[in-house]
Amino acid sequence: MRRRARLFPGRLPGQPISARRIRERLRDPGITRASRVSALDELLRDIPAPVLADLIGCNPAFAAERASGLATDWATYAALRPRIPTARG
């Protein structure tokens, strides 16, 4: 929670801004729910769900379920795949 308080400070010191207030601030310049969901989907395609969940402070189960629905999972990340030695001849 402390990370969120630093990233999205509320009126009271050390307290994060409320979700309702963030939605209002995003809606004013025209950032809709659909655009927020689209941005989350793009991030889930680039960042493993548990890492993204920790970064943005959302529920890891939600992020994993969303990533699964997008057909992205840990198996798609090249850095995690075992290297297969090639025969040189």
C-alpha positions in Angstrom: 0.0 0.0 0.0 2.9 2.4 0.7 4.0 2.2 -3.0 0.5 3.2 -4.1 0.4 6.1 -1.6 3.7 7.5 -3.1 2.5 7.1 -6.7 -1.0 8.3 -6.2 -1.0 10.6 -3.1 -4.3 11.6 -1.6 -5.2 14.6 0.4 -3.9 13.2 3.6 -0.2 12.6 4.0 0.7 8.9 3.5 -2.8 8.0 2.2 -3.4 7.0 -1.4 -6.0 8.6 -3.6 -9.3 6.8 -3.8 -10.2 4.7 -6.8 -13.3 6.9 -7.4 -11.2 10.1 -7.5 -8.7 8.5 -9.9 -11.6 7.5 -12.2 -12.9 11.1 -12.1 -9.4 12.5 -12.9 -9.0 10.2 -15.8 -12.5 10.8 -17.1 -12.0 14.6 -17.3 -9.4 14.4 -20.1 -11.4 11.7 -21.9 -9.6 8.5 -20.7 -12.4 6.0 -20.7 -12.8 2.6 -19.0 -12.3 1.0 -22.5 -9.0 2.7 -23.0 -7.8 1.8 -19.5 -8.7 -1.9 -20.1 -6.9 -1.7 -23.5 -3.8 -0.3 -21.9 -3.9 -3.1 -19.2 -4.2 -5.7 -22.0 -1.2 -4.3 -23.8 0.9 -4.3 -20.6 -0.1 -7.9 -19.9 1.2 -8.9 -23.4 4.6 -7.3 -22.5 5.0 -7.9 -18.8 4.3 -11.2 -16.9 1.1 -10.9 -14.9 2.6 -11.3 -11.4 5.1 -8.6 -12.1 2.5 -6.2 -13.5 0.1 -6.9 -10.6 2.9 -6.0 -8.2 3.8 -2.8 -10.1 0.3 -1.4 -10.4 -1.1 -2.9 -7.1 -3.9 -5.0 -8.5 -4.9 -8.5 -7.4 -2.4 -11.0 -8.9 -5.3 -13.5 -9.5 -7.1 -10.9 -11.6 -4.0 -10.1 -13.6 -3.3 -13.8 -14.2 -6.9 -14.5 -15.2 -6.8 -11.5 -17.6 -3.5 -12.7 -19.1 -4.9 -16.2 -19.5 -7.9 -14.7 -21.4 -5.5 -12.9 -23.7 -3.6 -16.2 -24.3 -0.5 -14.9 -22.7 1.3 -16.8 -19.9 4.8 -17.4 -18.7 5.5 -19.9 -21.5 5.4 -17.1 -24.0 8.4 -15.3 -22.5 11.6 -16.2 -24.3 13.8 -15.4 -21.3 12.2 -18.2 -19.4 12.4 -20.9 -22.0 15.3 -23.4 -21.7 18.0 -23.1 -24.3 18.3 -26.0 -26.6 21.9 -26.7 -27.5 22.5 -26.7 -31.3 24.8 -29.3 -32.9 27.6 -27.6 -34.8 29.3 -29.7 -37.3 
